[in-house]
Amino acid sequence: MSKMKNIRSLQILMKGVALMIFCFSLMGCASPLMAPSVTRNASLVGYKYVYMTPTSEKTSVTGSAYGYRSGSVYGITSSHSVNPADLICGHFLKRGYTRLPELKSELMDNTIIVNYGETGRRDTGWGSYTIEVTIQIVSAKTSEVICIGTAEGRGSTEADDVRIAIDRCMNVIFNSGN
């Protein structure tokens, strides 16, 4: 009898493993991210300073319950945050730009203003979605748009989505010719 129980337990375990493999393969079938795009009206060459318009922090909280006892549910939560302005400025700092805390009239010829916005969500199936961001770079002196980049990201939280989208957008802005 014990042998039959072991065989039955093994069959149930194998069905569970097969179901997990099937589920993970379905998640891999979610739509790929759309290619980042950039519209360039002028070059970034000659600019040394960047002023970033302030953004608010994006925080995602995830959690799961793992137990119930005496009328109480026990679980764990995890928090992920990202400030888009900090991430974007990091890309500029890495490439030698100086961040200005405020616009200075004597530096306007060499200063760009960077604006950020979330511009959409796209359902990619199986409960997954992407977040799209747009980054606009403007001449501080003339207010002319130098370039606009757009990209989307998909991670395990919305904060991850934003981080991935910003990284993809900034990479296309800097790698598409300055």
Secondary structure, DSSP 4 states (H G I P E B T S, - for coil): -HHHHHHHHHHHHHHHHHHHHHHHHHHTTSPPPPPPEEEESS--TT--EEEEPP---EEEEEEEEEEEETTEEEEEEEEEEE-HHHHHHHHHHHTT-EE-SS--GGGGGGEEEEEEEEEEEEEEETTEEEEEEEEEEEETTT--EEEEEEEEE--SSHHHHHHHHHHHHHHHHHHS--
